[in-house]
Amino acid sequence: MEKIEHAEPAIEFVIEAGSSKYDITTNQGKNALLQDVVTMIVQMHGTVAIDQSLRLTAKKLDLSLQSVYFEYNRAVRGRKHEKPQEEKPSTQLS
């Protein structure tokens, strides 16, 4: 039970892993990692979990919470406007 209580949140793990993938001392690196993290957060359920993840992201990347929420909201709007993949009729050769 103690291991669970001290387990690293998934978002924190993604941020730490991304910190070695991107140079987060630059705006370009922060933005790239932010996009990776937001993609994961968009798939989450529950406003508390989403809010905590966005706050942690802002803190770890030294960004304003407002800018992190802006990117999150833009990603959510993008998902709503995505069209589901249409199934193409299969063409079978006889």
N, C-alpha and C positions, 0 to 999 in steps of 0.2 A: 504494500500500500504506500510505503514511503517513496518508492520510485515513481509512482503515478503522481503523487503530490508535487514532486520536484521535476516532473517531465517538462521538457521544453515545448512550448506551443509550436504547432506546425508552421505558422507564419514566421515565427522567430527563426526556426530552422531554415526556411526558405531564404530569409533575409541574410542569415549568416553564410549560407552556401553561395548566394548571389554576390555577396561582398568579395568573395575570392574570384568570382567569374567576371565581375565588372569593377571598374575603378570608381568607387563611390565618392571619391574626393572631387570628381568632376560632375558637372550638371548632366552631361550625356550619360555617364555611368549610373547616376542616381535615377535618371528618367528610365533607362533600360530596366533596372531592377524594379522600379516602381511599377512598370507595365507588367512584369512577371508576377509580382505580388498581387496587384489588382486583379489580374486574370484568375488567380486562385480565390481571392476574397469574393469575387462576383458569384462564385459557385457555392458559397457558404449560405447557410440558413440561420435565421435568428438575428434580430437587430443588435442584441447585446454582443454576440460573438463578432459580428461585422464591425461594430463600433470599436470594440477593444482591439481588433486586428488593425483597423485604420489608424487608431491612436498609436499603437506600437510601431507601425510602419513609419508614421510621421516622426516619432521620436528617434528611431534607429537611423533614419536617413537624414535627420536634421532638416526636416521640411515642415512648413506650416500645415496644420491640420486641415485648413481650408483648401490648400492645393491638393492634398491627398484625397479629400472628399470630392473635389472637382474631377479628378481623374477617375475615381470610382464611379461617380454619377455618369460620366461620359461613357464608361464601359458598360454600365447597366443599360443606358439608352441604346447603345449599339447592339446589345444582345436582343432587346425588344424588337428592333427593326430588322433583325436577321430573318431571312425567309428559310423555313425548313427545306431541307434537300428534297426535291421532288423525285419520286421514283420514276425512272424511265422504263417504258415497257420493254420487256426482254424480247430480243429477236432470236428465235431459235431456228437453227438450220435443221431441216428434216432430211 
